Amino acid sequence: MKLIFNRLLSLLQHTALLLSIAALGACGTSPPVVDIQPRDVDLSASSIDELLSAARGNSGAEAVRLTIIAMEEMLQFDMLGRASGQAELINDLDGLSDEMQLRAVLIRAEIALRQDQADTALRWLTGSIGSQIETLFEYQPQLQQIYYAKLGDAYQGSNDYIEAASAYIELASKINSTSLLNQTPDSQPEQLAHDRVWAALSKLSDSLMEEFATTTNSYETRGWIELARVIRSEQFSIKSQMDSIDRWRRIWSQHPASSQLPSALMNLRQTWDNRPKHIALILPLKTPAGNAIHEGFLSAYYQALTISREVPRISVYDSSDALSIYSIYNEAVSTGADLIIGPLNKELVNQLQQLEEIPVQTLALNYADDSFTNSSKLMQFGLAPEDEILQAATLAWEAGHRNAAIITPQSDVYLRLQSTFNEIWTNLGGRLVAEATFSGENDYAEVIKRVMAIDSSESRADRLLALLPRNSIEFIPRRRNDIDFIFLIANPREGRQIKPTLAFYFAGNIPVYSLPSIYDGQPNQSADQDLDGIVFTDAPWVLNLTDELKLETSTNLRPAQGPLQRLRAMGVDSFRLYPRLQQLANSEIESLQGVTGKLSMNESGRIHRDLEVARFVNGLATVLEGDLNDSD
């Protein structure tokens, strides 16, 4: 993951480097006056060359010291390649002052971070220098701030969000202490640090949040965790979140975030005031898919109504017979809708995308063929199988698998999905070593034999039997051994026959990954024991048997199997997204936990889902936490 340094790190680093360079000729040990505003200074390539020339004219520690200063300036001018080359020439830090040793380590860490090598940065930041940190920081509070900013970024890049949050909390504390000491009125660095804390906390799962809470006694850390908890518990209602923040502030009145909330929370009032007041919902109500989304949408609407009367007006338009989106869309706009949700039909979404101007904010419920859009007001949300395939492939890769086989039904749609998997898997660095399609129940055995090369083994045996007496040969077929895992696209009925067939042909120990289609959304322990061991991803709505709204809809609406359950969930999320779309578009929030998955928006306005991971265990779909290998 590419790490982008925020303004906090750049601003702090710029000031610290200026202070440390200016202090080279200064006498005494009194701490400098801290000025965390950027200064105007004429740093140029010529000054870097002069420093390097001076370094070449010296030897030992003095040469290294001058090279370090030159490298700091290189990074200020984004001369990454040049700085990296100079860093490789510095191997001996002996003889340098403690401060210069620390600055050298910070340079190496930043170079690693800019090269997307978070683990390397961590080794520099947590090595032998770790035990000397407080001593080294005694007279350099700016270096403290740079250190903890880099440490947080390194942990974030390594997906260790607990440690990242801890480092950013320490960063905020150091900034606050420096500001109080020097009575500097500028709150920008503290604000940016609080935003980094919040971003790291937002990436923690509920279980990791609880783990974090049990391992700290720090007032500041516990306050941050509690703030994250109350916001997460009310994530579907901005109004409830604002009330929760007020209660939190009364309890945690001395907490730094009480006076300087993260930006995402500071903007909640504005987000709420600017929320859409009239939603036009465009769906093909005569189709099962459109009806299921409509059911989910209204279920979420009425749930919101029980919490607050401040819900938007809803107008519903049936697009079942529409060949063109324009008349329905224009009618919705003319009646005053300030948010349009729909259409669902892909062709209608393509038509919408071709408009030169989108007059009002629009959340299409499918993805256009072309990812380019003319308007920032057009956003797209759907149950794209590409998201599901990407997540399954990533899970397999992170589990250490490199050679894949894929088995899918035989049709143009599934061949497209097969091609998508192949592209994603090879881009990750994996190899597709076998692929096969099936066309019916009588086809499974032959397909498995072909994928596992059992048919080749049998052919070799037949050739031997033709040459040798039968009573002198005992034949045991062997499967190929170069397949690390199988990616299976199938429905539950197909999967219940394919998985045992794999075991019959000596492939029962090969991991199998699948898509949500493998599960029909209803617990069926006796039948689904044949699916045991299969890892798949699915919507939280489907896997969570205790979701309050799901239980209510299951009671009040007709029974629905997996596909329609997922479409209902899409309807729920399409309503719950309505006040949050601008937050996602402006990156005020990185993601939102929905019932279709964790939702995030890219720069093209497309919403992507990160689903929950589950495995069939004793016939039951069981949600997994953490590393797949730890769950075996």
C-alpha positions in Angstrom: 0.0 0.0 0.0 1.4 3.4 -1.0 1.8 5.6 2.1 1.1 9.3 1.6 2.5 11.6 4.2 0.0 14.1 5.4 0.6 17.7 6.0 1.4 17.1 9.7 4.5 15.0 8.9 5.6 17.4 6.2 5.1 20.5 8.3 6.8 19.0 11.4 9.7 17.6 9.4 10.3 20.9 7.5 10.5 22.8 10.8 12.6 20.2 12.6 15.2 20.1 9.8 15.5 23.9 9.7 15.9 24.0 13.4 18.5 21.2 13.5 20.5 22.7 10.6 20.5 26.2 12.2 21.6 24.7 15.5 24.7 23.1 14.0 26.8 26.1 14.8 24.9 27.1 18.0 26.4 26.9 21.5 24.8 25.7 24.7 22.2 23.1 25.3 19.0 25.1 26.1 16.1 23.9 24.1 15.1 26.0 21.0 12.0 28.0 20.9 9.5 25.9 18.9 7.9 27.5 15.8 5.8 24.9 14.0 4.9 27.2 11.2 6.7 26.5 7.9 9.4 29.0 7.1 10.3 30.5 3.8 13.8 29.4 3.0 15.8 29.1 -0.3 16.7 25.4 -0.4 17.8 24.3 -3.8 19.7 21.6 -5.7 22.8 23.8 -5.5 22.7 23.9 -1.7 22.4 20.1 -1.7 25.4 19.9 -4.0 27.4 22.3 -1.8 26.6 20.1 1.2 27.7 16.9 -0.6 30.9 18.7 -1.8 31.6 19.7 1.8 31.0 16.1 2.9 33.5 14.9 0.3 36.0 17.4 1.6 35.7 16.0 5.1 36.1 12.5 6.6 34.6 10.4 9.4 31.7 11.6 11.4 31.7 15.2 9.9 31.3 13.8 6.4 28.4 11.6 7.5 26.8 14.5 9.3 26.9 16.8 6.2 25.6 13.9 4.1 22.6 13.4 6.4 21.7 17.1 6.2 21.9 16.9 2.4 19.6 13.9 2.4 17.1 15.7 4.5 17.0 18.5 1.9 16.7 15.9 -0.9 13.6 14.5 0.8 12.1 18.0 1.1 12.4 18.3 -2.7 11.1 14.7 -3.3 14.5 13.5 -4.6 13.8 10.0 -3.4 16.1 8.2 -5.7 19.0 10.5 -4.9 18.4 10.3 -1.2 18.1 6.5 -1.3 21.4 6.3 -3.2 23.2 8.4 -0.6 21.7 6.4 2.3 23.2 3.2 0.9 26.7 4.9 1.2 26.2 5.5 5.0 27.0 2.4 6.9 28.9 3.7 10.0 27.1 6.0 12.4 29.7 5.7 15.1 31.1 9.0 16.2 27.9 10.9 15.4 26.0 12.7 18.1 22.9 11.0 19.5 20.8 13.6 17.6 22.5 12.9 14.3 22.1 9.1 14.7 18.4 9.6 15.3 18.1 11.9 12.2 19.9 9.3 10.1 17.4 6.6 11.3 14.5 8.9 10.6 15.8 9.4 7.0 16.2 5.7 6.4 12.6 5.1 7.8 11.1 7.8 5.6 12.9 6.5 2.5 11.5 3.0 3.2 8.0 4.4 3.7 8.1 6.3 0.5 9.2 3.1 -1.2 6.2 1.3 0.3 8.5 -0.8 2.5 6.7 -0.4 5.9 8.4 -3.5 7.5 11.8 -2.0 6.6 10.8 1.3 8.2 9.7 -0.5 11.3 13.1 -2.2 11.6 14.8 1.1 11.6 12.4 2.8 14.0 12.2 0.0 16.5 15.8 -1.3 16.4 18.5 -0.4 18.9 17.4 3.2 18.8 14.1 2.3 20.5 15.7 2.0 24.0 17.3 5.5 23.7 14.3 7.4 22.4 13.5 9.5 25.4 17.1 10.4 26.0 17.6 11.4 22.4 14.4 13.5 22.5 15.4 15.5 25.5 16.2 18.7 23.6 14.4 18.0 20.3 10.6 17.9 20.8 10.2 18.2 17.0 12.1 15.0 16.4 9.8 13.3 18.9 6.9 14.3 16.7 8.6 13.2 13.5 9.5 9.9 15.1 6.0 9.0 16.3 4.4 10.2 13.0 6.7 7.9 11.0 6.2 5.1 13.5 2.4 5.4 13.1 2.7 5.3 9.3 5.0 2.3 9.4 2.6 0.3 11.6 -0.3 1.5 9.5 1.5 0.3 6.4 2.0 -3.1 8.1 -1.8 -3.3 8.9 -1.0 -3.2 12.6 -3.7 -0.6 13.5 -3.5 -1.0 17.3 0.2 0.0 17.2 -0.5 2.7 14.6 -3.2 4.2 16.8 -0.9 4.1 19.8 1.9 5.8 17.9 -0.4 8.5 16.7 -1.9 9.1 20.2 1.7 9.5 21.4 2.3 12.0 18.5 -0.8 14.0 19.5 0.4 14.0 23.2 3.9 15.3 22.2 2.4 18.1 20.0 0.0 19.1 22.8 2.9 19.2 25.3 5.0 21.3 23.0 2.2 23.7 22.3 1.5 24.2 26.0 5.2 24.7 26.8 5.6 27.4 24.1 2.1 28.8 24.2 1.7 28.4 20.4 -1.9 29.1 19.3 -1.8 27.1 16.1 -4.0 23.9 16.5 -3.4 22.6 13.0 -0.7 20.0 13.9 -2.8 18.6 16.7 -5.9 18.5 14.5 -3.9 16.5 11.9 -2.6 14.1 14.5 -6.1 13.5 15.9 -7.2 12.8 12.3 -4.5 10.1 12.1 -5.5 8.6 15.4 -9.1 8.4 14.2 -8.2 6.9 10.8 -6.2 4.1 12.6 -9.0 3.4 15.1 -11.6 3.3 12.2 -9.7 0.3 10.7 -10.0 -1.8 13.8 -12.5 -4.6 13.9 -14.8 -4.8 16.9 -12.7 -7.7 18.3 -9.4 -5.8 17.9 -11.0 -2.7 19.5 -11.9 -4.8 22.5 -8.3 -6.2 22.6 -6.9 -2.7 22.5 -9.2 -1.7 25.4 -8.0 -4.5 27.6 -4.3 -3.8 27.0 -4.1 -0.1 28.0 -4.5 1.9 31.2 -3.8 5.3 29.5 -6.5 7.9 30.1 -5.9 9.3 26.6 -6.0 5.9 24.9 -9.1 4.7 26.8 -10.9 8.0 25.9 -10.1 7.5 22.2 -11.3 3.9 22.3 -14.6 4.9 24.0 -15.2 7.7 21.5 -14.7 5.1 18.7 -17.0 2.7 20.3 -19.9 5.2 20.7 -19.6 6.5 17.2 -19.5 2.9 15.8 -22.5 1.9 17.8 -24.6 4.7 16.3 -23.1 4.6 12.8 -26.4 4.4 11.0 -27.7 7.7 12.6 -25.8 11.0 12.3 -28.2 12.5 14.8 -27.5 9.8 17.4 -23.8 10.2 16.8 -23.9 13.9 17.6 -25.8 13.1 20.8 -23.2 10.4 21.7 -20.4 12.9 21.2 -22.0 15.4 23.6 -22.3 12.7 26.2 -18.7 11.5 25.6 -17.5 15.1 26.0 -19.2 15.5 29.4 -17.5 12.3 30.7 -14.1 12.8 29.1 -13.9 16.6 29.5 -10.1 16.6 30.1 -9.4 14.5 27.0 -7.5 16.3 24.2 -10.1 15.2 21.6 -12.8 16.9 23.7 -11.6 20.3 22.6 -10.2 19.1 19.2 -12.4 16.4 17.7 -11.2 14.6 14.6 -12.3 16.4 11.4 -14.7 13.7 10.4 -16.6 14.2 13.7 -16.4 18.0 13.7 -18.2 18.0 10.3 -21.1 15.9 11.5 -23.3 18.9 12.2 -22.7 20.3 8.7 -23.3 16.9 7.2 -26.5 16.5 9.0 -27.8 20.0 8.1 -26.9 19.4 4.4 -28.4 15.9 4.2 -30.9 15.2 1.3 -34.5 16.0 2.3 -36.2 14.4 -0.7 -35.1 11.1 -2.2 -36.4 9.7 -5.5 -36.1 5.9 -5.6 -36.0 4.4 -9.1 -36.4 0.6 -9.2 -37.9 -2.1 -11.5 -40.6 -3.0 -9.0 -42.1 -5.8 -11.1 -38.9 -7.8 -10.9 -37.7 -9.9 -7.8 -34.5 -8.0 -7.6 -36.1 -4.6 -7.7 -38.8 -5.7 -5.2 -36.1 -7.1 -2.8 -34.1 -3.8 -2.8 -37.4 -1.9 -2.3 -38.2 -4.0 0.7 -34.8 -3.5 2.3 -34.9 0.3 1.6 -38.2 0.7 3.2 -37.3 -1.5 6.2 -34.3 0.8 6.9 -36.5 3.9 6.4 -39.1 2.8 8.9 -36.3 1.8 11.4 -34.9 5.3 11.1 -38.3 6.7 11.6 -38.6 5.1 15.0 -35.3 6.8 16.0 -36.0 10.3 14.7 -38.9 11.9 12.8 -36.3 13.7 10.7 -36.3 11.4 7.8 -36.4 12.4 4.1 -39.5 12.4 1.9 -39.5 9.3 -0.4 -40.9 9.2 -3.9 -40.8 5.8 -5.7 -40.7 5.4 -9.5 -41.2 2.1 -11.3 -38.6 1.5 -14.1 -39.7 -2.0 -15.0 -40.7 -1.1 -18.5 -38.3 1.7 -19.1 -36.1 1.5 -22.1 -34.7 5.0 -21.4 -33.8 6.6 -18.0 -34.2 10.2 -19.1 -38.0 10.7 -18.7 -38.2 9.1 -15.2 -35.0 10.8 -14.1 -36.2 14.3 -15.3 -39.5 13.8 -13.6 -37.8 13.0 -10.3 -35.6 16.1 -10.6 -38.6 18.3 -11.5 -40.5 17.2 -8.4 -37.7 18.5 -6.2 -35.7 15.4 -5.3 -32.2 16.4 -4.1 -31.0 12.7 -4.1 -31.9 10.1 -6.7 -31.2 6.4 -5.8 -31.3 4.1 -8.8 -31.7 2.9 -11.5 -30.8 -0.8 -11.1 -30.7 -1.8 -14.8 -27.2 -1.6 -16.1 -28.2 -0.2 -19.5 -30.1 2.6 -17.8 -27.0 3.3 -15.6 -24.9 3.5 -18.8 -27.4 6.0 -20.2 -27.2 8.1 -17.1 -23.4 8.1 -17.2 -23.4 9.6 -20.7 -25.2 12.7 -19.5 -23.0 15.8 -19.8 -24.3 17.1 -16.6 -25.9 15.3 -13.6 -28.3 17.9 -12.0 -28.6 16.3 -8.6 -26.6 13.9 -6.5 -27.4 10.4 -7.8 -26.6 6.9 -6.4 -27.0 4.4 -9.2 -27.6 0.8 -8.0 -25.3 -0.8 -10.6 -22.0 -0.1 -12.2 -21.7 1.5 -15.7 -19.5 -0.4 -18.2 -17.1 2.6 -18.4 -15.4 3.5 -15.1 -15.0 7.1 -16.3 -17.7 9.6 -15.2 -18.4 13.2 -16.3 -19.8 14.3 -13.0 -18.9 14.0 -9.3 -22.6 13.9 -8.5 -22.9 10.4 -10.0 -22.0 7.6 -7.6 -22.4 3.9 -8.1 -23.2 1.1 -5.7 -23.9 -2.6 -6.4 -23.2 -6.2 -5.6 -20.3 -6.5 -8.1 -18.8 -10.0 -8.2 -15.4 -8.3 -9.0 -15.2 -7.1 -5.4 -16.0 -10.7 -4.2 -13.4 -12.3 -6.5 -10.7 -9.7 -5.5 -11.3 -10.4 -1.8 -11.3 -14.2 -2.2 -8.0 -14.0 -4.3 -6.4 -11.7 -1.7 -7.4 -14.1 1.1 -5.8 -17.0 -0.7 -2.6 -15.1 -1.5 -2.3 -13.9 2.1 -2.7 -17.5 3.3 0.4 -18.4 1.3 -1.1 -20.0 -1.8 0.5 -19.4 -5.2 -0.8 -22.0 -7.6 -4.6 -21.9 -8.3 -7.1 -24.1 -10.0 -10.6 -22.7 -10.9 -13.8 -24.6 -11.4 -16.9 -22.8 -12.7 -20.2 -23.5 -14.4 -20.1 -23.4 -18.2 -21.6 -20.2 -19.5 -20.5 -16.8 -20.9 -21.2 -15.1 -17.6 -19.0 -17.5 -15.6 -16.3 -17.5 -18.2 -16.1 -13.7 -17.7 -15.8 -14.3 -13.9 -13.1 -16.9 -14.6 -11.2 -14.4 -16.7 -11.6 -11.8 -13.9 -10.1 -14.2 -11.4 -7.2 -15.1 -13.7 -6.4 -11.4 -14.2 -6.6 -10.6 -10.5 -4.6 -13.7 -9.4 -1.8 -13.2 -11.9 -1.6 -9.5 -11.0 -1.0 -10.6 -7.4 1.8 -12.8 -8.6 0.1 -16.1 -8.6 -0.2 -18.8 -11.3 -3.4 -20.4 -12.7 -2.3 -24.0 -13.3 -5.7 -25.6 -14.1 -9.2 -24.5 -15.1 -12.4 -26.4 -15.8 -16.1 -25.9 -16.3 -19.1 -28.1 -15.6 -22.4 -28.2 -17.3 -24.5 -30.6 -15.1 -24.6 -33.0 -12.3 -23.3 -35.9 -14.4 -20.3 -33.9 -15.2 -18.7 -33.4 -11.8 -16.6 -36.5 -11.6 -15.1 -36.0 -15.0 -14.4 -32.3 -14.3 -12.6 -33.1 -11.0 -10.6 -35.9 -12.7 -9.5 -33.5 -15.4 -8.5 -30.7 -13.0 -6.6 -33.1 -10.7 -5.1 -34.9 -13.7 -6.6 -38.2 -12.5 -7.6 -38.9 -16.1 -4.0 -38.7 -17.1 -3.0 -41.1 -14.4 -5.7 -43.5 -15.5 -4.5 -43.3 -19.1 -1.0 -44.2 -18.1 -2.4 -47.2 -16.2 -4.4 -48.3 -19.2 -1.2 -48.2 -21.4 0.6 -50.3 -18.8 -2.2 -52.8 -18.5 -2.1 -53.2 -22.3 1.5 -54.2 -22.1 1.7 -56.3 -18.9 -0.4 -59.1 -17.3 -3.2 -57.6 -15.3 -2.5 -59.8 -12.2 1.0 -58.3 -11.9 -0.2 -54.6 -11.6 -2.0 -52.9 -8.7 -3.1 -49.5 -9.8 -3.7 -46.5 -7.5 -4.5 -43.3 -9.3 -2.6 -40.2 -8.3 -3.6 -36.6 -8.5 -1.3 -33.7 -9.5 0.5 -32.0 -6.6 1.0 -28.5 -7.9 -2.4 -27.0 -6.9 -2.3 -24.9 -3.7 -6.0 -24.1 -3.7 -9.2 -24.4 -5.7 -11.4 -21.3 -6.5 -14.9 -22.7 -6.9 -17.8 -20.7 -8.3 -21.0 -22.7 -7.6 -24.4 -22.6 -5.9 -25.0 -24.6 -2.7 -26.5 -27.6 -4.6 -23.5 -27.9 -6.9 -21.0 -27.3 -4.1 -22.5 -30.1 -2.0 -21.6 -32.5 -4.8 -18.3 -31.1 -5.9 -16.7 -30.9 -2.5 -17.2 -34.6 -1.7 -16.1 -35.5 -5.2 -12.8 -33.7 -4.6 -12.3 -35.8 -1.5 -13.1 -39.0 -3.5 -10.4 -38.1 -6.0 -7.7 -37.5 -3.3 -8.1 -33.7 -3.2 -10.0 -33.4 0.0 -7.0 -31.6 1.7 -6.7 -28.9 -0.9 -8.2 -25.6 0.4 -11.3 -24.4 -1.5 -12.4 -20.8 -1.7 -15.7 -19.6 -3.0 -18.1 -16.7 -3.6 -21.3 -15.8 -1.7 -23.2 -17.9 -4.2 -22.0 -21.1 -2.3 -24.3 -20.2 0.6 -28.1 -19.9 0.4 -28.3 -17.8 3.5 -30.3 -20.2 5.6 -28.6 -22.5 8.1 -29.0 -26.1 6.9 -26.5 -28.1 9.0 -27.2 -31.6 7.7 -27.0 -30.6 4.0 -24.2 -28.2 4.4 -21.8 -30.6 6.0 -20.8 -31.6 2.5 -19.5 -28.0 2.2 -17.3 -28.3 5.3 -13.9 -26.5 4.9 -14.9 -24.2 2.1 -13.9 -20.6 2.8 -16.1 -17.9 1.3 -17.1 -14.3 1.7 -20.6 -12.9 2.2 -22.6 -9.9 3.4 -22.8 -9.4 7.2 -26.6 -9.3 6.7 -26.5 -12.9 5.5 -24.1 -14.2 8.1 -25.4 -12.3 11.1 -28.3 -14.3 12.6 -29.0 -11.7 15.3 -29.3 -8.5 13.3 -32.3 -6.7 14.7 -33.6 -5.3 11.4 -32.9 -8.6 9.6 -35.0 -10.5 12.2 -37.8 -8.0 11.9 -37.9 -8.2 8.1 -37.7 -12.0 8.2 -40.8 -12.0 10.4 -42.8 -9.4 8.5 -41.8 -10.3 4.9 -41.9 -13.4 2.7 -39.0 -15.9 3.2 -36.0 -15.2 0.9 -33.0 -17.2 0.0 -29.4 -16.0 -0.3 -29.6 -13.9 -3.5 -32.7 -12.0 -2.5 -31.4 -11.6 1.0 -28.3 -9.9 -0.4 -30.5 -7.6 -2.5 -32.5 -6.7 0.6 -29.3 -5.8 2.3 -28.4 -3.6 -0.7 -31.7 -1.8 -0.2 -30.9 -1.3 3.5 -27.5 0.1 2.7 -28.7 2.3 -0.1 -31.0 4.1 2.4 -28.4 4.3 5.2 -25.9 5.7 2.8 -28.0 8.7 1.9 -26.6 11.2 4.5 -23.1 9.8 4.2 -22.4 10.0 0.5 -20.7 13.3 0.6 -18.6 12.2 3.6 -17.3 9.2 1.5 -16.8 11.4 -1.6 -14.8 14.0 0.4 -12.8 11.3 2.2 -14.1 12.6 5.6 -14.7 8.9 6.4 -12.7 6.1 4.8 -15.4 3.5 5.1 -18.8 2.7 6.5 -19.8 -0.6 7.9 -22.9 -1.6 6.0 -24.9 -4.8 6.0 -23.6 -5.6 2.5 -20.0 -5.2 3.8 -17.6 -2.5 4.7 -18.2 0.2 2.2 -15.6 2.6 0.7 -15.7 4.9 -2.3 -12.9 5.4 -4.9 -12.1 8.6 -6.7 -14.6 7.7 -9.5 -17.5 7.6 -7.1 -17.7 3.8 -7.2 -18.5 2.1 -3.9 -16.7 -1.1 -3.1 -17.5 -3.7 -0.5 -15.3 -5.6 1.8 -17.3 -8.7 2.9 -17.0 -10.9 6.0 -15.1 -14.1 5.7 -16.6 -17.4 6.8 -15.9 -21.1 6.6 -18.3 -24.1 6.7 -17.7 -25.9 10.0 -19.8 -28.9 10.9 -22.4 -27.7 8.4 -22.6 -24.2 9.6 -21.3 -20.9 8.1 -19.0 -19.7 10.7 -17.5 -16.1 10.6 -13.7 -16.0 10.8 -11.6 -13.4 12.6 -7.9 -12.9 11.9 -5.6 -15.1 9.9 -7.2 -18.0 8.0 -4.3 -20.3 9.1 -5.0 -19.5 12.7 -8.6 -20.7 12.3 -7.8 -24.2 11.1 
